[in-house]
């Protein structure tokens, strides 16, 4: 049995070696600078950010305001447009349920087949409650066609939701064009930028995106905090909160603010803003090295998602291996920690709906691996991954 202690480091001489972590779409380690920024708000500055009548609360409020600026700065929006939530699942729920709850009965919602479950499951629940829902298909690369969005919009359409970057195959949607189509029809446009924001520039002010969701733990921040961005331009569009109570976050999300988490989230955004472009270049090059290293040594390996790495989120490589059993592959890969399908989005080991949506046959869906390279990933890590995958797939293929 593996016992993980806080002292346990990968490669520590006192402990068994941990596998190389290549699952940065599922979650990321907390950056040491982020952790350092959070600690005082657990230990000394533990005030409630709403207790403005004393210094504890005032210090907490100042820290939250700073974090709000840091989050807003990453996405080029106004600090007052940031609504802190518990993560992107909540932000997606709030965006969609909140908008539809404020709309007349029989309203229409447009999503697409490659969205995260926190969009698709919400759409399915709303459909059961009488909302008209259109689920658009995606192309072989996982992208939504803006013309299909245009054709699907009805007079009753309230909201279109299309993610910026896909968490499984790394597709980058033409969000600017989709946003434009929606703006011209006065339909609210929501984009889940959870995976895109840490990896590519996301300038919401330059696009007509009304609502956007993101999460700190995908960008080297803590788990349990995220945000819904609600652009001021769209504040005339009514929205209901999911959570009622003290009226926090412009009445959209009641509940005492988790100040340490929010501070860490802000710091994580500040760091992403400073390092993102260099990091993206490095991760694209490492991803190419990984893909080519595996494909040059193994036949019948299919790359899922956009073919060229510049059209994919940096760090994403999703491969299917013909002729191997998916379960056997995952069980034998001991030196690397990767995902098969969408382990991060579901506790349910169903074959990936995204791979199915882009047309990957079922026999290959299970034999697929998602590699997510991240800030700590080195060339040596990639070499270990290539060696391990080539070895295990060759072994499995040579079994009678
Ligand atoms: N959207 C996307 C695109 C994601 O990848 C994830 C996490 N897998 C989520 C939403 C949910 O985020 P959270 O864990 O913060 O609820």
Boltz pocket constraint, residues with backbone or C-beta under 6 A from the ligand:
constraints:
  - pocket:
      binder: B
      contacts: [[A, 25], [A, 26], [A, 86], [A, 87], [A, 88], [A, 89], [A, 90], [A, 116], [A, 118], [A, 163], [A, 165], [A, 166], [A, 167], [A, 192], [A, 194], [A, 195], [A, 214], [A, 215], [A, 216], [A, 225], [A, 226], [A, 344], [A, 345]]
      max_distance: 6.0
